[in-house]
Amino acid sequence: MGGVIELWFWMLVIACFAFAPLGYFIYMYVAKSGEPFGDIEPHGDSESAVLNMAEKLINSVKGVILKK
């Protein structure tokens, strides 16, 4: 019976460490009025060299396809 209690205890300790990051995230999400880790910029609003290059490539491919 002592082995079962010891196993239960160690499983509880491991579970606490495993779920601590989730608990921290939930705490920070609630603490900042629904914004996780403060103000963040929404996705898609920031300029990026890769996004600009991809947009130019897509537009040039569309231009080639429409000309044919």
C-alpha positions as CSV (number, residue, x, y, z in Angstrom):
1,M,0.0,0.0,0.0
2,G,2.9,2.4,0.7
3,G,4.1,2.0,-2.9
4,V,0.8,3.1,-4.3
5,I,0.8,6.2,-2.1
6,E,4.4,7.0,-3.0
7,L,3.6,6.6,-6.7
8,W,0.5,8.8,-6.4
9,F,2.6,11.5,-4.7
10,W,5.3,11.5,-7.4
11,M,2.7,11.5,-10.1
12,L,1.1,14.6,-8.5
13,V,4.4,16.4,-8.2
14,I,5.2,15.6,-11.9
15,A,1.7,16.8,-13.0
16,C,2.2,20.1,-11.1
17,F,5.4,20.8,-13.0
18,A,3.9,19.7,-16.3
19,F,0.9,22.0,-16.0
20,A,2.6,25.0,-14.4
21,P,3.2,26.8,-17.7
22,L,-0.5,26.4,-18.5
23,G,-1.5,27.9,-15.2
24,Y,0.9,30.8,-15.6
25,F,-0.5,31.6,-19.1
26,I,-4.1,31.5,-17.7
27,Y,-3.0,33.7,-14.8
28,M,-1.3,36.3,-17.1
29,Y,-4.3,36.2,-19.5
30,V,-6.7,37.0,-16.7
31,A,-4.4,39.5,-15.0
32,K,-4.0,41.7,-18.1
33,S,-7.8,42.2,-18.8
34,G,-8.0,39.5,-21.4
35,E,-4.7,40.4,-23.2
36,P,-2.1,37.7,-22.8
37,F,1.3,39.2,-21.8
38,G,0.2,42.9,-22.4
39,D,-0.4,44.7,-25.6
40,I,0.6,42.8,-28.7
41,E,0.3,43.8,-32.3
42,P,-2.4,41.9,-34.3
43,H,-1.2,39.6,-36.9
44,G,-1.1,40.8,-40.5
45,D,-0.7,44.5,-39.6
46,S,3.1,44.6,-39.5
47,E,5.3,45.1,-42.6
48,S,7.6,42.2,-43.5
49,A,10.2,41.9,-46.3
50,V,9.1,38.3,-46.9
51,L,5.4,39.3,-47.2
52,N,6.2,42.1,-49.5
53,M,8.4,39.8,-51.7
54,A,5.7,37.2,-51.8
55,E,3.0,39.8,-52.7
56,K,5.2,41.0,-55.6
57,L,5.8,37.4,-56.8
58,I,2.0,36.6,-56.7
59,N,1.1,39.8,-58.5
60,S,3.7,39.1,-61.2
61,V,2.5,35.5,-61.7
62,K,-1.1,36.8,-61.9
63,G,0.0,39.4,-64.5
64,V,1.7,36.6,-66.6
65,I,-1.3,34.4,-66.4
66,L,-3.8,37.1,-67.3
67,K,-1.7,38.2,-70.3
68,K,-1.8,34.7,-71.9
